[in-house]
Structures are given as C-alpha cells and as structure tokens.
C-alpha cells in the first residue's frame, strides 16, 4: 500500500480531532503508529468479503479500545485493514503496541472460528505541530515514515525508529518483560538516509528477527575502516576545507517552536553530546534563530551556517515587547502615565518612541464604576505616525518578529 496520499486526505474532522488531542496533551511531538493485517488481501480472496468484514470489525474494535485507553492515544483513521494512530508519549505508543500483540494472541486462542489475526506495527515520533495546530505536510512525512517501518515487519512484529527507542528506552529498561534489539540501518522507499530499526518484543510471544525486506546499510568493521580511510583522503585533498555531509547540528535545550529566519526547525533527538540534527535543508549563511517563551517574550540569536557540517550553540538574547501598567480606583477620576520604549525586532529594525496610557473613571452608582482605558503613541516611530507607519510597525512585530503572534 502507498501512503503518500494520506496527507491530502487529512482534512476537516480528522484535523480537528488531531488539534484537540494536541491541545489536550500540550505537546507538539506525536508518536505515530501504523498497523495492518498481514495477508489481508489473500484472506479476502479465499474467505470472501463477509468473512473478512466480520473479522475486521473485531480487529478494529480491539485496536481502538487498546489505543484509546484512558485517553492516552487516538485512532486518527482506519484505512482498509490499516490503522493510523497517535500518542503523546513514545513509551505509551510502545506499551500500546505490546498490548495489541498480547490481546491478539488471546483473541486468536479464544476464537477458533476465525483464522489467526496477525498484525504488523510500525512506530515513529516527530514534531508535527506549531502553536497547537497540526501541520499536515510535516504530519504526512512522519506518518509515511511509520508506514515504511511497518512494511518491514512480519505479522506479530513491532518495529520502531531510533527516536522512539531513544525516547522510550528508560521505560523499556525498567520493564522486565519487554525487550528491544537494534537490527541496524535500513534504506526505505522515499527516504534518502538509512533508518536504524529497533524491534520491541515479548520473549514469551516472539523471537526477534531482522527484517527480510529492505537494504541493510553495511556496519561491518572493514567498511568502517574503508570509509575512515576515504574520509582522511578527502580531508587531505581539500586541505581541511568544509566537507559535504550533515549540514547543521544545534546544541540547545529548546526543542519545540524554534525558528530560523521564520522557518520552523525539525530537530532530531539529542545525541550523547547534546547535539540535535536539523532536518531542514539549510543553505550556508547568517540567520536569526528565535523562539517564543510567551506572547510578550521571545529570544533571538544570530548564527552562521557554513558549508558541510556546522555545530552551533546559540547565545540567546531576550526580546520583550514594551509595556505600560497603570492601576486606577473609583477615587481617581482620571489617571494617566507615559513612558519611552526601545525595541529591536529579529529583522534588526530598531523602534524608539514614547506612548501614553490613560484611564478615565465614572462612578455610575454607589456600587459600580465604569473605567475607560485608552492609549496612544505620542512621538513618531522611524516614520511619522501615519497609517503606513503603524502598519509597518505592526508588520515587524507580528510577522518578521516571529514567534510573536499579537501586539498587545
């Protein structure tokens, strides 16, 4: 099955469900699960549509019940015999995958009237949301990756990518029953780099087995030495100039809503040195790196990306929107204050000026007071105070300044 069209189908109600799930669990990272029934097409041809329809009803109800237990996961959609689901935590996704295989083993024992249901499961995790809104193109890529991993599995297997294992390894290490093993790197359709595949299994149910499909990336000691020798020769030939390879690594604790010149960055899981690979294609140049802490506060750093591999550790500068505060009570009919402000946007434009805040109070009766709050800019911005000048000021705050969303 080709899953490249899944992205286009994710509209309306399904996207709304995903956004609600993201907001409920306060996460921009989702673990994507993809499953399907091994031999489903051949079973349909042998047993007929009515037989497989009843079998699939049991299958769908069983998987949905396990996935959505306690609201920890959500079935996004059923695609024929396949299920696409999401989880807010990788460890939860792994646990539910194991629960599915256990439940299916029990179902097969208790329902001799059906042929055994044998399900393949693939798991992948990645950032898919910006400001509580699922980005369908990003989500589609992670879904496709989970589907490609699932296609390597045989019935009863659970296969996962490195980010899933890396995020869930603490939980896996603490489990006495669940085991995990790496099968090395595999080249998958539509994905240029080799993906390390991990198998999660219960020894009481299955024995781990390397995927029969897919091309294994060589990990032999001989090839490592050959590659090292070639690398040394290339470095010597270029006179230690920049090499082609991974373009950008970033060392930062900020992992979500990180922008480079307004483009959201997709970051891998940190390695043992705390570096994360930037999955976006970034050309050499000087960039503004920024992220939002709140609607009033953001942080910015200027970084330079060179050719080949660049490792950056940003030194962020705090940027805060200017503000005035004023308190008033019924005893003060009029109260006002004014102040100066200076502000630099991530595009490097500096704004200076003065503004005023005023509160007018009217006592309506013995128990209520009406307050009217107003503000104005009382000196010019870089341009005179015109509609065009104010629009430019707002544009720099709202658009160029990303991640700010509003000017308050």
N, C-alpha and C positions, 0 to 999 in steps of 0.2 A: 504493500500500500504506500502511495506517495502522499506525504502530509504537507506539501508545500502550499496547498490551498486552505489549510486550516486558518491561517491568518486572516484571509479575506472573509471567512465565514464568521469571525468573532465580532459580531455587531449587536447593537440593541440590548436585549435582555441579558445575554451572556456577559457582555462587557460590564453591564450594570452590576451583575452578581459578583464579578471579579473585583470591581471597585469597592463594593460594600464589604467584601471579605478583607481586602487590603486595609481599609479604614478601621474595621473592627479589630484586626490584629496588629495595627500600627506597624506595618512593615512594607518595605519596597522590594524585599527579597522574597521570592517564592520558590519552593521546591516543586518541580513539575514531575508528575508520574504519568507514564504512558503504559497501557497494558493491552494485550489482545490474546485471543484464544488460539492456541496452536492447532493447526489442521482444521480450522473452521470451514473453509471453502470445501475441502474434500468431504467433511462430515455432512455438509448441506447436500452435496450431490448424492451421497449414499443414503441418508436418512430422510431427506425431504424438508421442505420449509416449515411445516407444522411442528415437526420434532425439534428442530434447532430453535424455533421461536420459543417453545416452552422451556428448553434448556437455557436459552439466553435470558429469559425472564428470571430464572433462579440466579443465574450468574450476575445479572445487573443489580438485582435487589441485594444480593450478598455483598458485592463490592461497594455499593453505595452506603450500606449500613456501616461497614467497617471504616471506609474512608471518612465519613462524616460523623463518626462517633465523637460525642462531646463537642461538636462544632470545630474540631481541630483541623479538619480538611474539608475540601469541597469538590464535588464532581462538577467539572465545567461542562462536559458534554459526553454523550455516547456517540461513537462513530462506527456504526455496524457492530462488530464484536469487540471493538476497541473502546477503552475508557481513557479520557483525559481528565486528570485531577490535579489540584494544587494543595500545598501545605505551607504554613508559615514557618515551620521549623524542619530542617533536614532530618533530624532524629525522629520526628513524628512521621515523616514520609517513609523512612526506613522501617519503623515499627509497624506501620500500617501495611507495608508490603509483606512483611513477615506474617502478620495476622491473616492477610489474604491467603497466603500459601497454606497456612495451618487450617483455615476454615475450609478451603477447597479440598484438602486431604480428607477432612472429616466428612464433607458433603459426598465425596466420591465413595467413601466407605458405607455411608448410610443410604445411598440412592443407587442401588444395583440396576434399576430400570433404565438408567442413563449410562452412556459411555463416559469415562472419566473426563472431567474438565481440566485441561492443562493450560495454565496461563503464564505468559511471559511478561516480565515487568522491567521497565527502564526508568531511571531517576536522574534528574539533572537539576541544578539550582543556579539561579542568577537573578540579577536586579531587573525588574520588569516595570517598575512604576516610578513616576515623577510626580511629587506633590499629590499623593493619594489618587493618581489616575494611571490606569494601566496603559502602557504604550504597546499597541498591538504589534508593531513591527518587531520590537525587542522581544515581546512575549512569544511571537511566532517562531523566532530563531531558537529560543530555549525549548519550546515545545518540539520543534523538529529535531533538536539535539537529543532530547529524551526519547523520541520515537526511533531515531537511528540507533541509539544504545539498546533499546528494547528489541530491535530487529536482529541484534547479535545473539540474543538469548534463545534458549530452548525452553520447552514447557517446564514450569516449576522453578525456573531461574529468576533471580533478582540481580540485575546489573546496574551499576551506578558510575557516574563520572567522579573524577578526583575531588571537585568542590564538595560533592555530597559526602564523600568519605571524610574529607578534611574537617568539615563542619560537624559531623556526627561521630567522629572517632572516640571522643570522650565517653559518649553514651555507649558506643559499641564495646569499648574496653571494659566498661563496668558490667556488661552483660555476660553471664556465664554460659548462656545457651546459644547466642547468636555469634557467628564467626564471620570474618571478612578476609578476602585474599585479593591481591592485585594480579591481573592477567597481562599487565604491560600495556603498551600503546597500540592503538588500532586506528587505521585510516578509514573514516566513514564518508559516505557519499555526501558531497556538498560541503564538507568541512576540510580545509586545506591542511591543518595541523593534525598530528596524531593525538588521539584522546586516550588517556590512561583509563582502563576499565577495571572496576572493582566488582567482585561478586560477594554478595551478602547471603549467607545461607545458614540453615539449621542442620547440623550434622545428623540429627535423628531423621530428617526427611530426605536430604540430598547430599551428594558429594560434589565439591566444586569441580568444574570442567571449563577449560579455556574455550572461548567461542570458536566454532568451526568456520564461521564466516568472517570476512574482513581480513585485511592485510596487516600482519603484525609488524610493527616497527622494530627493527633489529636492536637488541640490547646486549649482544654478545661482547665480551671483553675485547676481542680482536677488533670489532668495528669501532669500539670506543677509542682504542689506540690509533686506529687509522684516521678517525675523524680528528683526534687531537693533533696528529702529525700534519694533516691538511690545514688545520687551523693555524698552526705555527708557521707553515709555509706562506699562507695568505697574509698573515700579520707581517712577516718579514718582507714580503713583496710590496706591501703597501706602505712600509715604513711606519708601522704602528698608527696608520690613519684609521678613520672610522670604518667599521665593518658593517655589512648588511646583516640584518638579523632582527631580533626583537627591538622594536622602536623605542618603547618608553616603559620604564619601571618607576613607580612612585612609592615613596615611603611616608605614609600618613595614616593616622588613626581614623580619618574621615573616610567612610566607605560609601555613603549614600548622598545623592544630590550634590555631587561635586562637578563643577562645570569648568571647561576650558574654552575661553572666548565664547561663552554661551552654549557650548555643546556639552550635553550630559555625558560623563565618562562612565564606561562599563569597566569595572575593576575585577580582577581575579581574586581568589583567596590569597592572603598573605603567605609568603614562604617563610622559612626559618629565620631569615634576616629581616622580616617585616616588610619586604618589598612586594608590591602588587603590580601585576602586569596590566597595562592599559590596553583593552581590547580594541579600542577605536584606532583607525588609521590616522596617525598624526604626522604631518609633514614637518621638517626642520623649521625652526623659527622661534620667536619670542611670543609668549602667550600670557594671558591673565587667568590665573586659576582662582576660583571663588566658590564659596558655599554659603548657604543661609543658615543662621542659627535661630532666627526668629523673623517676624515680619518687619522688625526695626533694626536688626543687626546682621551683618554679614562679615565675611573675612576674605581677604584677597592676597594673592602672592604673585609676583612676576617670576615666570620660569622660562628657561631656554631649553628647547629640544634640539639636539644635534642629530647628525646622521648616525645610522646604526643604533646601537643600544645606548640609551641615556637613563641614568638613575637620578631622580630629583627628590630632594627632601624640602618641601616648601616651608618658607618662613612667613606665616600669615600675618597680615596687618588688619586690625579691627576697623570696620567701617560701620558707623551708626548714623541713622537718619537724624537730622536735627529735630529738637522738640522743645516745646514750652509747656509748663504746667502752671495752673492757676486755680486756687480754691476761692469759693465765694459762699456767703451765707446771707440769710434774709436781712441782716443788719446793714449790709453794704448794697446800696442801690446800683452803683457802678464800680467795677473793679477791672483794672487792665494792667498789662505788663508787656514789655517788649525786650527783644534781645537780638544779638548778632549770630549769624551762623556761617560756618565754612564747611564745605563738603566736597569730597573728591570721588567721582564715580570710577568704576572699574575700567572705563574707557580713557581715564586720565583727565577728564574735564573737571575743573575746579569751579565751584559756585560759592560766591560770598554775597552776603546781604544782611538785611535786617527785617524782622517781622514783628507784628504786634498781635496780642491776644486780648480780647475784651469780653467781659461778662456783664450783662445788664439784668437786674433783678426787679421783679414787680411782685408785691405782696397781694395775692388775689383775695384771700380772706384770712381769718385767724389761724388757719391750719395749713395753708399751702402757699408756695412761692413759685413763680414762673421765672426760669433762668433762660436767657438768650445768649448763646455763645457765638462769637464771630472772630475771624482772623483775617489779616491782610499782610501782603508784602509791602513794606513802606520805603524800600530803596530798590534799585534796579538789580537784576541778575546780570550775567555777562552782557545780555542785550537789554534794551529798555523794557519796562514792564508793558509788554504788548501780548496779545493773544498768541502770536507766533513764539514769543519768548517763553511764555508759560508752557506752551505745548512742547517746546524743546526741552525745558527743564523736566517736565513730566516724563518725556520720552527717555531721557538719560536715566532717570530714577527707575522707571518701570521696565524698560526693555534692555538698554545697554548695561544696566546695573545688575541684571540677573545675578543672584536669585531673588531680589526684592520683587514682590508682586503688586504692592499698592503703595501709594504715598498717603500717609495719614497726617 
